[in-house]
Amino acid sequence: MTQKLPVDVQNNIKSLLAAGLTYSAILSRVPGLKKSTLSRYSKKFFPERVVLAPGRKSICSDTTMSYIRKQVISGGLKSAKDVHRYLDDTGHKMTYSATLKMLKNMGFNARIKKAKPLLSKRHMKLRLEWAMSHINWTSDDWRRMVFSDETKINRFSSDGCKWYWSRKEDSLKPHHLDLTVKGGGGSLMMWGCITYDGPGYACWIHDGTMKATDYVNILETTMMDSLKYYEYKPEDIYFQQDNDPKHTSKLAKQWFKDKGFDTEHTYSWPAQSPDLNPIEHVWHHLKLKLSAYKDKPAGVHELWERVEKEWSTITRDDCRRYINSMPARCQAVIDAKGGHTRY
């Protein structure tokens, strides 16, 4: 049976632990105390204290740990460096690596910030209305949807990632996002679409910008060729596009009308909603494949050759997997009351 220490010695140990002293400092102050005995009493007095490493206790009090947890969740402390700086400023001499271990032991994990468009109250209202109106769509409804978009592809990859810390159960917060607005340069711009039976043809937009006439030309050629390949008729599908001015021009509207498209679905898409468009995941998939090349393309012509090659590797199953996620995307928008989602 383990012999108990005198009450005054126990109280001394408790006081030293509460003061945040390390094991080695406490052992030097309490004669004859063994490390295993100290560990036993530490667990008895402070069962909730976070362990940074086996055999070593946190130098932070429960109050400090609780404050850090709340600040990371709320965004008051946005990064591990912020936490480390706070600890240093408050007299907690902890290494940066120990700070990372502490955050992980608290249940936080570092994640890359997702670039998301800035949402106004009006954007959120329209997103919520669209999601509510489509939440009861069946799989047959979604398989009729042809999703389209344009994207920019750079010859050189991003110069770095932005990270945030969160726990698995935490909801998405504003400080978890890398907010963006439309614009910015790119080496190559392309148009593409996906159907339930596979990807459509891809189109290189050579001058990097599109006018209404250019867009209608893409619809007349690349898009219609894609529909023909899968034996789709305009009246049997729902064509999705965002509300870019060239997409909603009089010229484009007349073209859709002349071809017999269901324009109710074509022009109902809510603004600032890339998370509702599964082709965004196809773009990500494509760009990951392009980034795997060891050498950078010599120019945009070589880049386009790679784009065409990798685009052709996108399968029907890839497209179906992303399109089948639409009910979950709608539910996520509803849960977020029109706000950002994890898609």
Secondary structure in CASP SS format (residue, H / E / C, confidence):
PFRMAT SS
TARGET T0000
AUTHOR 0000-0000-0000
METHOD secondary structure of the structure
MODEL  1
M C 1.00
T C 1.00
Q C 1.00
K C 1.00
L C 1.00
P C 1.00
V H 1.00
D H 1.00
V H 1.00
Q H 1.00
N H 1.00
N H 1.00
I H 1.00
K H 1.00
S H 1.00
L H 1.00
L H 1.00
A H 1.00
A C 1.00
G C 1.00
L C 1.00
T C 1.00
Y H 1.00
S H 1.00
A H 1.00
I H 1.00
L H 1.00
S H 1.00
R H 1.00
V C 1.00
P C 1.00
G C 1.00
L C 1.00
K C 1.00
K H 1.00
S H 1.00
T H 1.00
L H 1.00
S H 1.00
R H 1.00
Y H 1.00
S H 1.00
K H 1.00
K H 1.00
F H 1.00
F C 1.00
P C 1.00
E C 1.00
R C 1.00
V C 1.00
V E 1.00
L E 1.00
A E 1.00
P C 1.00
G C 1.00
R E 1.00
K E 1.00
S C 1.00
I C 1.00
C C 1.00
S C 1.00
D H 1.00
T H 1.00
T H 1.00
M H 1.00
S H 1.00
Y H 1.00
I H 1.00
R H 1.00
K H 1.00
Q H 1.00
V H 1.00
I H 1.00
S H 1.00
G C 1.00
G C 1.00
L C 1.00
K C 1.00
S C 1.00
A H 1.00
K H 1.00
D H 1.00
V H 1.00
H H 1.00
R H 1.00
Y H 1.00
L H 1.00
D H 1.00
D H 1.00
T C 1.00
G C 1.00
H C 1.00
K C 1.00
M C 1.00
T C 1.00
Y H 1.00
S H 1.00
A H 1.00
T H 1.00
L H 1.00
K H 1.00
M H 1.00
L H 1.00
K H 1.00
N H 1.00
M C 1.00
G C 1.00
F E 1.00
N E 1.00
A E 1.00
R E 1.00
I E 1.00
K C 1.00
K E 1.00
A E 1.00
K E 1.00
P E 1.00
L C 1.00
L C 1.00
S C 1.00
K H 1.00
R H 1.00
H H 1.00
M H 1.00
K H 1.00
L H 1.00
R H 1.00
L H 1.00
E H 1.00
W H 1.00
A H 1.00
M H 1.00
S H 1.00
H H 1.00
I C 1.00
N C 1.00
W C 1.00
T C 1.00
S H 1.00
D H 1.00
D H 1.00
W H 1.00
R H 1.00
R C 1.00
M E 1.00
V E 1.00
F E 1.00
S E 1.00
D E 1.00
E E 1.00
T E 1.00
K E 1.00
I E 1.00
N C 1.00
R C 1.00
F C 1.00
S C 1.00
S C 1.00
D C 1.00
G C 1.00
C C 1.00
K C 1.00
W E 1.00
Y E 1.00
W E 1.00
S E 1.00
R E 1.00
K C 1.00
E C 1.00
D C 1.00
S C 1.00
L C 1.00
K C 1.00
P H 1.00
H H 1.00
H H 1.00
L E 1.00
D E 1.00
L E 1.00
T E 1.00
V C 1.00
K C 1.00
G C 1.00
G C 1.00
G C 1.00
G C 1.00
S C 1.00
L E 1.00
M E 1.00
M E 1.00
W E 1.00
G E 1.00
C E 1.00
I E 1.00
T E 1.00
Y C 1.00
D C 1.00
G E 1.00
P E 1.00
G C 1.00
Y C 1.00
A C 1.00
C E 1.00
W E 1.00
I E 1.00
H C 1.00
D C 1.00
G C 1.00
T C 1.00
M C 1.00
K C 1.00
A H 1.00
T H 1.00
D H 1.00
Y H 1.00
V H 1.00
N H 1.00
I H 1.00
L H 1.00
E H 1.00
T H 1.00
T H 1.00
M H 1.00
M H 1.00
D H 1.00
S H 1.00
L H 1.00
K H 1.00
Y H 1.00
Y C 1.00
E C 1.00
Y C 1.00
K C 1.00
P H 1.00
E H 1.00
D H 1.00
I C 1.00
Y E 1.00
F E 1.00
Q E 1.00
Q C 1.00
D C 1.00
N C 1.00
D C 1.00
P C 1.00
K C 1.00
H C 1.00
T C 1.00
S C 1.00
K H 1.00
L H 1.00
A H 1.00
K H 1.00
Q H 1.00
W H 1.00
F H 1.00
K H 1.00
D H 1.00
K H 1.00
G C 1.00
F C 1.00
D C 1.00
T H 1.00
E H 1.00
H H 1.00
T H 1.00
Y C 1.00
S C 1.00
W C 1.00
P C 1.00
A C 1.00
Q C 1.00
S C 1.00
P H 1.00
D H 1.00
L H 1.00
N C 1.00
P C 1.00
I H 1.00
E H 1.00
H H 1.00
V H 1.00
W H 1.00
H H 1.00
H H 1.00
L H 1.00
K H 1.00
L H 1.00
K H 1.00
L H 1.00
S H 1.00
A C 1.00
Y C 1.00
K C 1.00
D C 1.00
K C 1.00
P C 1.00
A C 1.00
G C 1.00
V H 1.00
H H 1.00
E H 1.00
L H 1.00
W H 1.00
E H 1.00
R H 1.00
V H 1.00
E H 1.00
K H 1.00
E H 1.00
W H 1.00
S C 1.00
T C 1.00
I C 1.00
T C 1.00
R H 1.00
D H 1.00
D H 1.00
C H 1.00
R H 1.00
R H 1.00
Y H 1.00
I H 1.00
N C 1.00
S C 1.00
M H 1.00
P H 1.00
A H 1.00
R H 1.00
C H 1.00
Q H 1.00
A H 1.00
V H 1.00
I H 1.00
D H 1.00
A C 1.00
K C 1.00
G C 1.00
G C 1.00
H C 1.00
T C 1.00
R C 1.00
Y C 1.00
END
